Amino acid sequence: FAKDALWNGLGKVAQSPVSSSTRFFSDDVSQYPYDPDKARALLEEMGYDGTPVRLLPLPYGETWQRWAEAIKQNLEEVGVKVEIVATDVAGWNQKISDWDYDLAFTYLYQYGDPALGVARTYVSSNIAKGSPWNNVEGYENAKVDELFAKAATAVSKEERQALYTQVQQILTDDVPVAWLLELGFPTIYRCNVKDLVTTAIGVNDGFRDAYIEK
């Protein structure tokens, strides 16, 4: 799997739109084991005519390019023709923002709570061109909108968990996005640097509390 071949074993195979390392994750969701024969049957059922699919990888280095090549190989093994689209960072942002792709790689920070980092990808109010970080797949489900809204304002963690479990079950049934890997980004720093990472944003947060121990 790409986790070992491309990411040196870092990360974890994703099971749902909510990361297993954050609050309100649930593994009580639909699972999709590796099944090429079922993939071929589904393609035949949908009447796929062999039209090439444009795959837009992330332009952040060779790892992402190799991953796109692996996906291309996987899809072509079951009969889907794939054309990898080359672009730079600005081009990727423009194409995603304009919905100018068939399949595309992206990743999002979840910021420790689904209300912050997950809902934005699926709620219908975020279907708008111009940003690569919103609902660029055009997914719309009124029940998902309702559940995300209720979960964001619910008081008890038990109620929030129940609501987020429901929304994860719906999303893994609908599959508006294929969740591949919970990326693992190691942070390497000197032992005398303290409080470098204190929030779910990691090193992307400000270093207000960081200090060097003398």
N, C-alpha and C positions, 0 to 999 in steps of 0.2 A: 504494500500500500504506500501511497505517496508520503504518509507520515514518516515512514522509515527511510524510504529511498530518497526523498527530497528534503525533508525537514529534520533529518538526523534524530528521529524518534521523538522530537518535541511536539507537544500538542496532544490532542485526543480526538478520536473520531466523533463527529457531531451526531447527536441523536434528535435534536429539536432546535427551534429558533432561539431558545434560551440556553445560554452556556451552563454546563454542569458545575462550573466554579462560581456561579453567582446565585443570588437569592431566587427562590420560586421556580427553580428547574424541576421538571418532572420527566421521569422515564416511562410514564404510563401513556405512551404514544405509539402511533403506527411505526413499524420498523420496516426497512427496505434492504434485505440481504442481497448480496451479489447474485444475480440471476439473469445471465445473458439470454437464455431461452425465453423467459417471460418478456424481456425487453423486445426481442424480435417479434413475439406474438402481439405485443401492444402496438408496435410500429405497423404491422400488417393490418391490425384492426382499425387503426386510424387512417390507413391508406397513404402512408408516406410515399412520395413519388420520386425520392432520390435527390431532391433539390438540396444543394449544399447549404449547410448552416454556418453562419459567420460567428466565430468564437473570438471574443475580445479578452485577451489576458491582461492582467495588471502589469504596467510597465516599470516595475520596481526591482528589476534584476533577473538573473538567469534562473533562479528557483521558480519564479512564476511562469517563465517561458517554458521550462521543462514540464511544469505541471499542466500547462495548456497542451503540450504535446502528448502527455499521458492521457488526458481526457480525449483528445482527438483520436488516439489509438483505441481507447475503450469504446468510443462511439462508433468508429468505423468497423470494429469487430462485430457489432450487431447490425450494421447496415446503414448507419447515418454518415453521410459525407460531410466533412468538416473543412472549412477554410479558416485558418488562423489569421486574424487581422493585426498587422504590425502598427504600433502607434507609440508616441511618447506620452509623458505625463499629461501635458496640456491636451493632446488629442484624445486620450482616454477620458479625461474629465468632460470634454465636449461631447464625445459620442454617447457616454452614459447619460449626461444631462439632456441630450436631444433624443434619447431612446433609439439611437442609431446602432443597433446590434441585434443579433438573434440570441446568442448566449454570451454572458460576460462574467468575468471574475470580479469580485469585490470583497472587502471585509469591513466590519464595523466594530468599534469599541462599544461594549454594552454598559459601561459605567456603573456596574454593580446593581442595577435595578431595571427591570424590563420597561418601566415607564419612561426611562431616559434613553436607553440605547436599542431597544427592540421594537417598541410600538411604531416608531417613526417609519419603519420599513414596510409596514403592512396596513396602517390605517388609511382609509380612502381620502381623508382630508389632506394627505400628503402626496396625492397623485398630481404632480405638477412638473412640467419641464423646467430646466434651469439649474438644478442641483443634482449631483451624483449621489447624495446621501439620503435621499428620501425614497418614496415608494415608486421606484423607476420601473418596476415590472407591471405597474398598472393593476395591481391586485385589489379587488373590492369585495368585501363581505361584511354586510351590516352587523351580523352577530359578532364578528371579530372586533369591529369598531366599538360595539357596545361593551364587550368584555374588557377590552383594554381601558376604556373610559372608567368603568366601575372599579377595576383593579387598581387604577392609579390613585383613586380617592378613598378606597376602603380603609378602615381603621385598623382592624386586627390582621396579624400576619396569617392567621388561619383562613380568613375570608379571602385575602389576597391570593394565597396559595391555591385555593379552590378555583378562583376565577382564572388565574394564569394557567392552571392545569387544563382547564377547558379550552382556552385559546390555543395552547400548544397542541392539543388533540385535534382541533380543527385544522390548524396550519399544517400539521404533518399528514393529514388526510388530503388536503387541497394541494400541497406542495407548490406554492408559488415560487419558492426558492429551493435549490438543492443545497442542503447544508453539508459541507464536506469535512471540515476540520476546525476544531477549536484551537486556534493558533497559540503556540507557546513562545513568547518572546522573553528570553532570559535577560536579566539586568546584571551586569558585572560592574562592581564598584569597590573602592577601597574600604577596608574594614573600619577605618576611622571616620568615614562619612556616615553620619547618622540621620535618620528620618528622611532619607532620600525619596522613598516611596511610602506614602501614608494614606493614599486613597485608591479607589478602583481605577482611576485614570492613569495610574502608574507614572512613568517618567514624562508623560505628556502634561502632567499637572505642573503648577508652579512649585518652586523650591523654597517657599517661605519658611518652612520648618526645618529645612536641612541645615546641618552644621558639621564642622570638622572638629573632631575630638582631639585635643592637644595631648 
